[in-house]
Amino acid sequence: MQMARIKLIGKDYKKLDEISKEIISIAKKLGVSYRGPIPLPTKKLKLTVLKTPCGDGTGHGNATFDRFELRIHKRIIDVQADERALKQIMRINIPRDVHIEIRLVG
């Protein structure tokens, strides 16, 4: 049978875990087979910038920097492509900062 691969992407892993729990509870309630959530490697985006706008640093010969990091977390859930289950999954309230992809995999 066909499977629906659900990919969740976001900055906050707690929100991803909540959504994946909702998807799994729907699959259990309807008796549909599922696999996951499978955590994928976290992507770390690092940015280093000078603190002062003029570019001189602290004025003592050594520059001071700010370091920022953004972590992007990913989860994959495979659910059997049942029409009732997919309709229920589509009704889940998803926060703005979470990106979701649903693909049918043969």
Rosetta blueprint (number, residue, H / E / L):
1 M L
2 Q L
3 M E
4 A E
5 R E
6 I E
7 K E
8 L E
9 I E
10 G E
11 K L
12 D L
13 Y H
14 K H
15 K H
16 L H
17 D H
18 E H
19 I H
20 S H
21 K H
22 E H
23 I H
24 I H
25 S H
26 I H
27 A H
28 K H
29 K H
30 L H
31 G L
32 V L
33 S L
34 Y E
35 R E
36 G E
37 P E
38 I E
39 P E
40 L E
41 P E
42 T E
43 K E
44 K E
45 L E
46 K E
47 L E
48 T E
49 V E
50 L E
51 K L
52 T L
53 P L
54 C L
55 G L
56 D L
57 G L
58 T L
59 G L
60 H L
61 G L
62 N L
63 A L
64 T L
65 F E
66 D E
67 R E
68 F E
69 E E
70 L E
71 R E
72 I E
73 H E
74 K E
75 R E
76 I E
77 I E
78 D E
79 V E
80 Q E
81 A L
82 D L
83 E H
84 R H
85 A H
86 L H
87 K H
88 Q H
89 I H
90 M H
91 R L
92 I L
93 N L
94 I L
95 P L
96 R L
97 D L
98 V E
99 H E
100 I E
101 E E
102 I E
103 R E
104 L E
105 V E
106 G L
